[in-house]
Amino acid sequence: MFGWKDQRIKVHCVLSCMCEVVKRHSNVDYRPFYFNVWEEQFGWHASGLSYYSDSFQPTRLMEWNERLFGIRSVQWHDPHQDPATNAAKLVELVEQAPRHRHVVVQIDMSLMPERENKFNLNPFPHYVIVSATDREDEWFMLDADMKWEGTVSREQLLLAFVHNAYPDGFYMDATTIQAPTPENIIAYFYDAFHLDKNELVTGLRTLVARLTEDPAKIASLGDALKHLYVIVIRKYGYDYALMFFHDELQLPRDNYEYWAQQIRDLVQAFNTLQFQAVKMSLTGSTGQLTSILETLDKAEAIERGIKSELKRELTLWSAAQYANVKGGTF
């Protein structure tokens, strides 16, 4: 049995904040919430691929958080207000929050010098949970995705919020937390599941083709893909799904180990692609192009296989839930 209390996989900052609340205030298994995080929204900027999207809003995840776990979320950041007004709202929420309320804010982590920026990105939009302390000049920050918590300068955090190019925030009221029903877990799985569509691979093929058809643009290929390794971390969401079904169905350990290796191979394929892109940009030669396209084909094939296995396991799990209903135990 894998359990879920001590799993510490870095995947996605918004989901990690939401799941941390479930984990800290209940014994409810939050792992199904990571279904389809492997395809969460990313962006294409003028300079290339971006792990964050200009249009991203946590609305869909907020709605599912309430539907699955009964946790009500409220968007407090108002994009129509100026940064100072939103900062004042953040201060009010944090300093007046009842015990059941968790205030989430998106800040630019590159503006938090006391925190290690492992991704070495600037800007680095990132969601964290903040709360008041006994000291007026300090707040408590929980970085659920990076698995860090501690006190930070209140002023520094507010500056990292005000000067964030993509400010956002919501709060979660966790008065009661419910276990998700099988019907809702199944609905959530299929809400964003795409077996035969891979937007990341398709977009990368297009980007590579655009930058390699013009010799003058080849040198920019490495920078265009510099966020890829951050996006690829989301693929470890497959591991949460595999562990959930392994525990629920009591599948053979060998089955998990095989597919866990497939996940590692998938991540490695994208890392290899990034290395190949850097090499091509440095040499200015298209000699790596065939290898890059083959690596993309490999990644797509591996990921389709993982998705097919998860769909198979979901079908087995659904049948087991239905059998429990028929037997009167569900």
CORDABEL-V604374 format. One line per field, one symbol per residue. ss: DSSP state (H for helix, E for strand, C for the rest). phi: phi as a letter, one per 40 degrees, with the letter a starting at -180 (. if undefined). burial: b if it has 16 or more other ideal C-beta (glycine too) atoms within 10 Angstrom, else e. Layout:
ss=???
phi=???
burial=???
This chain:
ss=CCCCCCCCCCCCHHHHHHHHHHHHHCCCCCHHHHCCHHHCCCEEECCEEECCCCCCCCHHHHHHHHHHHCCEEEECCCCCCCHHHHHHHHHHHHHHCCCCEEEEEEEEHHHCCCCCCCCCCCCCEEEEEEEECCCCCEEEEEECCCCEEEEEEHHHHHHHHHCCCCCEEEEEECCCCCCCCHHHHHHHHHHCCCCCCCHHHHHHHHHHHHHHCCHHHHHHHHHHCCCHHHHHHHHHHHHHHHHHHHHHHCCCHHHHHHHHHHHHHHHHHHHHHHHHHHHHHHHCCHHHHHHHHHHHHHHHHHHHHHHHHHHHHHHHHHHHHHHHHHHCCC
phi=.cgacbcbccbaccccccccccccbabcccdcccdgccbccbbbcdchcbcbbdccbcdcccccccccbgccbbcccbccccdcccccccdccccbcccccbcbbcbccccbccbccccfbacbcacbbbacbcbccbbcbbccccfbaicbcdcccccccccccbcaaabbbbcbbbcccdccccccdccbcbcbbbccccccdccccccccbdccdccccccbccdccccdccccdcdcccccccccfcdccccccccccccccccccccdccccccccccgbccccdcccccccccccccccccccccccccccccccccccccgbb
burial=eeebeeeeeebbbbbbbbbbbbbebbebbbbbbbbbbbbbebbeeeebbbbbeeebebeebbebbeebbbbebeebbeeeeeeeebbeebeebbeebeeebbbbbbbbbbbbeebeeebebebbbbbbbbbbeeeeebbebbbbbbeeeeebbbebbbbbbbebeebbbbbbbbeebebbebebbbebbeeebeeeebebbeebbebbeebbeeeeebeebbebbbbbebbbbbbbbbbbbbbbbbbbeeeeeeebeebbebbeebbebbeebbebbbbbbeeeeeebbeebbebbebbbebbeebbebbeebbeebeeebeeeeeeeee
